[in-house]
Amino acid sequence: MRHHQKRFLWFFIVVFILSLLAVFYFVQQFSQPRNVFSWLTPKVMAQEQTEEYIDDFQAELKINQDNSVNVAETIVYNFGDMQRHGIYRDLPYRYFARGGKFTVKVEVLGVTDANNQPVNYQLKKQDGNIQIKIGDENVLVSGRVTYKISYRLNRVINFFNDHDELYWNVTGNNWPVAIDRAGIVVKLPPGILASTLQTDCYTGLSGSTEQNCQVTNITNSQVGYSSFNTLLANEGLTVVLGWPKGILTAPSFFQQVGWVLKDNPLILLPLLVLVIMMLLWYFHGRDLGTKKTVIPFYEAPANLLPVEVGTLIDERVNLRDISSTFIHLAVRGYLKIKKLTGNDWELFKLKDFSGLELWEKEFAQEVFGSAKQVKLSELKNRFYKYLPKLKREVYDSLVLKKFFPVSPGKVRAHYLVFGALLFAVGLGVLPFFNGGFNIGALILSAILIILIGQVMPRKTEAGSNTVTEIKGYQLYLGVAEKSRLDFHNAPQKTPAVFEQHLPYAMALGVEKKWAGQFANIYVTPPSWYDGNFTAFNTIALVSSLNSFDSHSRSVITSQPGAASGHSGFSGGSSGGGFGGGGGGSW
């Protein structure tokens, strides 16, 4: 719509900037993930050891200068009398971070035995983990067997404003067997002093804040952690280590943006939708024709009804447009309006409706039916059934008169349906696999489609030209008395002129200004409106009609009532941070 184009361009710019800011905020908040599949961890497990268990689980983690880490795990697995092929170790590579996906790169370097001899293993990705399946399907083992697993990861160091941090789930919380002893030694990069380190550790089921563990052997080059007690099935050891800024170089903002977009491409969907909707509006939503200068216009353009004038100027059938029809029918002698005591009015049919245009005839017949008179209150909880049909017919009449190429109601409905379907997908499908932030991006995209879809109807060239005339007509109706002399060849101010244009002034929202032009020359109440005035003038008439208009709108719409990533030093827990996973025997 041409007269809304500047407003829509500003809307596009503001939403585009807000969408960018939302992406930047998400990147900044992305520092601390949790395991994307941590919800699979049982909250309550039987606290009894099986015939097999982990005798010792020791890890060595080296923090490299390039922010990567190298991990070497030594797992002494006691199969007891069980005959097994080996063990498997699940290493998470996909996490949630404040509702979005966070992917780390895991590179398995090798698996050896107690004598550092290579051991057969296979890799596969499943459920957000890289599973290392160690052993030979043709060989059975029992008793105590040592496995040494080496791997390398990136993106597992958290960079905060006041410190950098390793938040590491050493053992994982998905082992179905007990772990008798567990510990880790963290090798530090050069330049860190032991006195500047922050340390903490947690044990127990996932989410537990128990601290049955200790920090040992703190030096400038390494820190050790160990658990006090046996970790039962699905219990684990998690450690936190913080050091001052400046030792490691944090990834650049644009590098972080690239990671986030790679992991969560859906966060760009609202921006893409905004651009697509803007292009659709530019090529298919803008009014046809060229902008013309608005000059005073002294008649309703193209013999349009008040409801059509009000609809064409803003491309919507508003209740105000419909209720102005009561006044239009009264002014032309088809009905009389009488104010009753209390907040009610009575409508009297004065002559047959056969001379009316089709839409007004249908409107009047829906109001009166076969009756000769009806109270406004009697339309309550009844007339709403006809509103959708009446609105469609107004749009259709303007399409028939070549003012719209397609009904604005149908255009908005198409975008509303598509946006609603997208909204439903966001609520009903993505929660199972894509994270809350991506759901939010999908829902925001749906909202943008619905909102921008509301301004997609457009007018034909004839419609645009007629709106220019309506604006000129509105200018004439709403002009201040002192400026009226600037209007050349304006109609004389008579009661007949006042009544003729009053319904249009009400549809265009300038009835008070229109009444102000006739305040001193129109002193006799019109025959079509009995308002029980104590003192009459046009201002009093319009005030009473505004009350009627407000009440009629509420009545015709009334319906029957229906039946009735954070730091590990603040809120840390077992199972938090990077690392983790679990394993078992096979």
N, C-alpha and C positions, 0 to 999 in steps of 0.2 A: 504494500500500500504506500503510495508515494508520500503522503503526508506523515508517514511513520518511519520513513527511510533513515533519517538522521538518528532518531531514537534507537532504531534497531542496530545501526552501525555502532553506536556507543555501547549497546548491550553486548554485541559481539566482542568488542575490544575488552570490556571489563571481564566477561566470562573467560576469554582467552588468557588474560593475565592471571586471574584467580586459579585457573587450571594449571598454569605453569608453576605458580607458587605452591599449589598442592603437591605437585611432583617433587619440587625442591624440598618441601617439608618432609615428605616421605623418605627421601634419600638421607636427610640429616637424622631422621629417627630410626634408621635402619641398622644401627650399630650392633644390637644384641639380639640374635635369633634364638629360637628354641627348636628342638627336633620336630620336623613336620609330622612325624608319626608317633610323638610322645603320648598321644591319647590312646595308643594301643597298649601302653604299659599297664598291666593290672594294678589296681590300687590296693587290693588285699590279696595276698598270696599265702599259701600254706607255708608256715615257717618250719619245715622239716627238711633235712638233708636227704638227698637220694643216695644211691649206691656210688654215684660218681660226683666229683666236686673239683673245684680248682684249688690246688694246694697253694699256689703262689701266683700273683699277677703283679708284675713289676714293669714299669714303663720308664723310658728315658725320652724326654722331649727337648729338642734343641731349637731355640728361636734364632732364625737366620736374619742377616742384615737386610734382606729383601722382603721381610715380613712373612716369609713362608716358615713353616716348621717341619722338622723331621722327627718322626716318632718311631721308636723301637720298643715293641712290647715282647716281654718274655712271659709266656703263659705255661705254667707247669700244671697239666691237666691229669687228674687221677681218675682213670676209668674204673678202678677197683677190679672186680671180677667180670665186669661187662666186656663183651666182645664188640668193638666198634672199629670203623674205618679211620676215624679222625675227628676233627672239630671243624666248625665253621665260625667265622668272625664277621659280624655285620658292622660296617663303617658308614655312618650317615653322610650323605653328600648334599641332601636337600633339607632345608629348615624353614620354619615360619619366622618372620621378623615383623611384628606388629601387623599381622594379617596378610603380609605378602610373602612370596617365595624368596629364598636366599640359597644360592647354590655355591658350594665350595668345590674346588678341584682336588680330588683325591688320586694320588698316583701310588699304586702299590709297587714297592721296590723289590720285594722278595720275601720268601719264607724259608727258614732253615731249622735244623734240629739243635739239640744241645751241643753238638760238635761242630756247629756252623756249616753243616752239610745241607745242600738244597733239598727241599721237601716238595713233593708234587702238590700243586694247588690249581684251582680253577676260579675264575672271576665271573660274576654276573651281576647285573643291576636289577634290583627289585624293590618296590615299595620305598623308594627314596634312599636305599642303602646300596653300597657295593658289598656283595657277599664274597668273602674269601673262603672257599671250600677246600680244606686242607686234608690230604690223605689219598689213599688209593682204594678204589672199590674192590680190588682183588686181594687186598691185604687187611687183616684184622689186627687190632692192637688192644692191649689191656694194661692195667697198672698205671704207673706214672710215666707220662710222656711230655717232653719239653718242646714247645713251638716258639720260634722267634719270628715275629712279623714286623717288617719295616715298611713304612709308607711316608709320603710327603703330602702336605696340604698347603693351600693358600687361603687368604681371606678369613683367617680364624683369630686374628689379633683385633681387639676393639680399641678404637682411638676416640677418647673422650676429650673434653675441653681442658681438664686439669691433670689427666694421667692417661697412660696407655695400659692395656690389660690383656692377660690371658685368662679366660674363663673356660676350664677344660674338664669334661666328664671323662675321667681316667678309664674306668672299667666298662661303663655303660650300665644301664639298668634293665637290660633284657636278657640276662642270663638266667636260665631256669634252675641253675645249680648254685650252691653256696661258694663263696670265695673266702678261703681261710685267711690269707694275708694279701694285702694290696698296698701298693705304694708307687710313687713317681719321683723322678729327679728331673727338674727343669734346668736346662743349660741356658745361661743368659748371654745376650750379645755383649760385646765389649762396651765399657763406659758406664756401667751401672754400679753404684755403691750399695752394699748390703744395708746400710743405715737408711736408705731412701725407699726400700721395698715395702709394699703392703701385701699381706698374706692372709688367707683364710681357707677353710675347707669344710665340706659337708658330707654326711653319710646317710644311708637309708634308702627307702623307696623314693621314686620320683616325686619331687615336691617337698621332701622332708628337709627340715632345717636342723636336724641333729648334727652334732659335731663330735662324733666318736673317732676323732682323728687328730693328728698333730703335725706341726711344721718342724722340720729338723734340718740341721746342716745348712744354715743360711750363710752364704759367702758372697763375694762380689761376682762370682762366676756361676753359682748354682744355688737352687733351693730344693730341699727334699720334703716330701709329704708321705704319711703312712696312716693306715687305719689302725684303731686300737683292737677291734673285735672282728670276729668272723662276719662277713657280709652274707646275709641269707639270700635265698632266691629273689631275684629282681631288686636287690639292693645294690648300691654302687657308691663309688668314691668320686667326688667332684672337688677340684681345687681352683683357687683364685689367686692370681699374682699380678700386682700392679707396680709400675715404675714410672719415674718422671717423664714428662714430654721431652722430645728432642733426641732420644736415643735412636728411635726408628723414624723413618720418614713416612708419614701417613699418605695414603693414596690421594691423588688430586680429586677435587670435586667432580670434574668431568669424567674421571675414571670411575668414580662411584656411580655417577649417573648412568654410564654405559653398562655397568654391572646390573644395576637395578632394572633398566629397560630390557636387558637381555633376559633376566629372570622373570620379569613381570611385564611383558609387552602390552597387556591389557590396560596398563595405567595411561597409555597414550590414546586409548579409545575415545575418551571425551574430547580431546583436542581434534582428533580425526573427524569425529561426528560433527563438531562445531564447524570445521572447515567445509565438510560436505554439505551441511545444512545451509551454510552461508552461500555456497555456490548454487544450491538448489533455489534458494530465495532470489539470488541475483538473476538467474536465468528463467525461473518459473514463478517467482513470488512477487516480483516488482510490478507495479501497475504499468499498463501500457499507456502510450501517449507522452506528451511533453508537459512540463510544468507551466502553468499559465498564471498571470497576475490575477489576484482576487479583487473584484470590483463589486459594489453593491448590486444586489439583485432583488427585485421587489415582489417576485412571485415564487411559489414553489416550482422548481424546475421540472420540466417534462410532465406536468400534471401528476406528479407523484403524490401518493398518500402520505400522511405524517409518519406512519410506520415504515414506509419505504425510504423516506428521507432520513429518518433516524438510523435505519439499517445501513444505508449506502455509505454514510459518512464515516462509520467506524467498522463496517463489515460484520456487524453483529445485530441480531434481533434481541434487543434489550427489553426488559419488562416495561420500562418507561415508554418505549416505542409503542408497545401493544396497548398500554393503558391510555395513551393519548387518543386512541381510536374512540373511546367513550365520548370524549369532548368533541371530536370531529363529527360523530353521528348526532350529537345533541345540537351543535351549532347549525347543522343542516336540516334540523327539524324531524329527525327520525326517532328521537327519544328525549325524555326529560329526566333530569336528575334532581332528586329531592333529599335534603339533609334531614335525617331523623334524629330523635333524641338518642344520646349515647353515641357510640362510634359506629354508625351504620348509615347507609344511604339506600334509597329506593329508586329503581329505574322503571320508567313508564314508556311503553312502546306507543308512538304517536301515529305511525303510518307504516305501510307495507315496505319490506326491505328489497323489493324487486328492482328498484332503481339503483342499487348500490353496485360497486365493483365486486367481483367474485369474492375476493378475500374478506372485504368488510361484511358482505352478506353472510358468509360462513361464520365469521366472528359473532355477528349479532344473533344468528340462529343458535349458536352454542350457548350464548348468554340467556336468551329468553326461552328457547324451545318453543312450545306451543302457548306459553303464558303471555299475558298482556303487560304484566308488571312483575318485577322480581326484586327482592332485597339483595344488596351486595353480599350480606352475610350468608345468603342461601347458596352462593357459589362456592363457599368454603368446602374443601375436601371433595369437590366435584369437578371444577373447571380445569384442574391441573392435567386431567387426562387428555385434554384437547391441545395443550400447549405445544408439545413436540410437532404435531401435525400442522398447527398454525405457523410455527416458525419455519418448517420446511416449505410451506406454501409461499411465505414471504420471499425466501431465497429463490424459489423456483420462478416466482413472478419477475424478479430482477434479472434472472438468467434469460427468461423469455423476452425481456425488454432489451437484451444485449448489453446489460451493464456489468455482468459477470460472465466469464466463459464457462465456469463450473460453479456449482453451489458452494459457498464458503463453508457451510455445515459439513458437506461431504469431504472437502479437502481436510478440514481439521480432524474429522473422524478417522480418516486414513492414517494420519500421523499419530493420532491418539492410540489406535489399535496397535500399530507397529511398536510404538514406545511402550505400551502396556505389556506386549509380549516379551520385549527385551527386559523389562522390569521383572516379569515373572521368572525369566531364565536366571536373572541375577539372584533372586530370592530362593529359587527352587532347585537349581542345578549346581552352580559353582561352589556352594559350601562344601560339597563332597570332595572337591579336588583342587581348588585354586586359591583359596585364601580370602580373608575378609576385605583386603584392600582392592583386590581385583573385582570382588563382588561390588564394592562401592563404585569402582570405575564403570562397571556395566550399568548399575542403577543410575549413576549420574548421566551417562550417555542417554539412557531412556528418558530421563527428565528433560534433557536438552532437546531431544526429538519432539517431546510433547509440547514444551514451551515454545520453541521456534515454529513448530507446526501451527501454532495459533495465529501467526502472522503470515502464513504462506498463501492464503487466498489473495487473489489479485483481481483488479478491475480491468475491463476492456478500455479502449481509448474513449469510447462514448461514456463509460462509467466514470473515468477520470475527469473528463470535461464536465460532467454533471456534478461531481463532487466540488469542483471549483465554483460552480454556480451555487451549490448549497452553502458553501462557505460565505459567498457573497450575500446570500439570503440571510444567513445567520448573523452576518455583520450588520445588516439592515435591522433585523429584529432586536439585536442586543445593543444597538448604539445608544449612547447617553443623549439625553435631551439637548444638551448644549452643543453637541456635535451634529445634530440632525440637520442643521442648516447647510452643512457641507454636502448633503446628499441632494443631487439635482433631480428634479422631476419625481420625487418621492410621492407616494399616494397621500391624499389628505387624511388627517386624523379624524376618523368617524367611528362610532360604535360598530358599524358593519365591518369596517376594515379591521378593527381590533379583534372581533369574533372570528373573522375569516382566517386570520393568521395565528390565533391563539393555540390551536392544536399543534401546529408546526413549532411554535416557540417552546411548547412543553416538551416535544420530542427532542428538540435541540438544546434544552436546558437553559433557555434564556427568557422564560416566561415572566420573571420578576422585572427584568429590564424592559420587556415589551409592555408590561402593565404600567411601568413608571412613565412611559410616554403619553398615556391616556388618563392619568390620575385626575386631571381637573376637568375633563370634558365628558366623562362617561359616568353618570351618576344614577342611572336607573338600572336595577338588576335585570339581567336578560331573562327572557321568558323560558328558556330551556334549563335554567338552574334555579332551584328554590333553596337558598342557603340560610334562611331565617336570619337575615342580617339585621343588626340593630342600627348600623350606619354603613352605607354602601359606597364603595368606590372600586376601581379596578384592582387596587392593591389588596383590599379585603377579599375580592372575588378570587384572585389568584392564590391567596393564602388558603382559602377554603378548598379550592380545587387541588392544591398541593396535598392537603390532608386526604382528600378523596383519592388522589393518585397513589399516595403511599399505602393507604388501606386497600385499595383495589389490587395493587401488586402483591401484597401479602395474601390476599384472599385467593387470587387466581393461581397462586403457586402452592397453596396449602394442601397437605395430604394427610390422610388418616394415619395416626400413630401406629407403629409396628409393635408386635409383641417383643415382650421383653426376653625393644631390647634394652634391657637394663643392665647396670653394672652388677657384677657378682658381689660387690661390697654393700649393696643396698637391696635387700630382698633376695639374696642368693639362696640356692637350695641344691640338694642332691639331684642329679639329672639335668641341671641347667648348663648353659654354655654350649660350646662346640664339643666335638668328640662324641663319646657315648656309644650307642648301639648295643650290641650284645653278642650272643653266640650260643653255641651248644655243640653236642656231639651228633655224629651221623653214622 
